[in-house]
């Protein structure tokens, strides 16, 4: 097995991202981008919706609609149970 630095750092970033999301009350198998993408898709109101939309605009440097596309990808690849979509407080 050959060491692949790019894949190693990418996987490390995903682990940190999911851990950060978990530490802030989100699901442990969901990234922060995916969580904010869910808020955008659901058109959340209030401060949390505004914050998610604002941060996602900045994250678009990684690709068009980064947060929404991440959320869709997480749903598609079943990174987390669907029941977490109904989690209160997100």
C-alpha positions as CSV (number, residue, x, y, z in Angstrom):
1,X,0.0,0.0,0.0
2,X,1.4,3.3,-1.0
3,X,1.1,6.5,1.0
4,X,-1.1,9.1,-0.7
5,X,-0.6,12.5,0.9
6,X,-3.5,14.2,-0.8
7,X,-5.9,11.5,0.2
8,X,-4.5,11.4,3.7
9,X,-5.0,15.1,4.3
10,X,-8.4,15.1,2.7
11,X,-9.6,12.3,5.0
12,X,-8.0,14.1,8.0
13,X,-9.9,17.3,7.1
14,X,-13.2,15.4,6.9
15,X,-12.6,13.9,10.3
16,X,-11.9,17.3,11.8
17,X,-15.0,18.8,10.0
18,X,-17.3,16.0,11.3
19,X,-15.8,16.3,14.8
20,X,-16.3,20.1,14.8
21,X,-19.9,19.5,13.7
22,X,-20.5,17.0,16.5
23,X,-18.9,19.3,19.1
24,X,-21.4,22.1,18.1
25,X,-24.4,19.8,18.6
26,X,-24.6,18.3,15.1
27,X,-24.5,14.7,14.0
28,X,-21.1,13.0,14.2
29,X,-21.4,11.7,10.6
30,X,-22.3,15.0,9.1
31,X,-19.9,17.7,8.0
32,X,-20.4,21.3,8.9
33,X,-20.8,22.2,5.2
34,X,-23.5,19.5,4.9
35,X,-25.3,20.8,8.0
36,X,-25.3,24.4,6.7
37,X,-26.4,23.1,3.2
38,X,-29.4,21.4,4.9
39,X,-30.3,24.8,6.5
40,X,-30.1,26.5,3.1
41,X,-32.2,23.8,1.4
42,X,-34.8,24.0,4.2
43,X,-34.7,27.8,4.0
44,X,-34.3,28.1,7.7
45,X,-35.3,31.4,9.2
46,X,-33.6,33.4,12.0
47,X,-30.0,33.7,13.0
48,X,-29.0,30.1,12.2
49,X,-30.4,30.3,8.7
50,X,-28.8,33.7,8.1
51,X,-25.4,32.4,9.4
52,X,-25.6,29.3,7.3
53,X,-26.3,31.2,4.1
54,X,-23.6,33.8,4.9
55,X,-20.9,31.1,5.6
56,X,-21.9,29.1,2.6
57,X,-21.5,32.1,0.3
58,X,-17.9,32.2,1.5
59,X,-17.4,28.5,1.0
60,X,-18.4,28.8,-2.6
61,X,-14.7,29.3,-3.4
62,X,-14.5,25.5,-3.1
63,X,-17.1,25.1,-5.8
64,X,-20.5,26.4,-6.9
65,X,-23.1,25.8,-4.1
66,X,-20.5,24.0,-2.0
67,X,-22.8,23.5,1.1
68,X,-25.9,22.4,-0.8
69,X,-23.8,20.0,-3.0
70,X,-22.1,18.6,0.1
71,X,-25.5,18.0,1.8
72,X,-26.8,16.2,-1.3
73,X,-23.7,14.1,-1.5
74,X,-24.0,13.1,2.2
75,X,-27.6,12.1,1.6
76,X,-26.7,10.2,-1.5
77,X,-23.8,8.3,0.2
78,X,-25.7,7.7,3.4
79,X,-23.1,9.3,5.6
80,X,-25.7,9.7,8.3
81,X,-29.1,8.3,9.1
82,X,-32.1,10.2,7.5
83,X,-33.7,10.4,10.9
84,X,-31.1,13.1,11.8
85,X,-32.8,15.5,9.4
86,X,-35.6,15.9,11.9
87,X,-33.2,16.6,14.8
88,X,-34.5,19.6,16.7
89,X,-32.2,22.5,17.3
90,X,-30.3,22.3,14.0
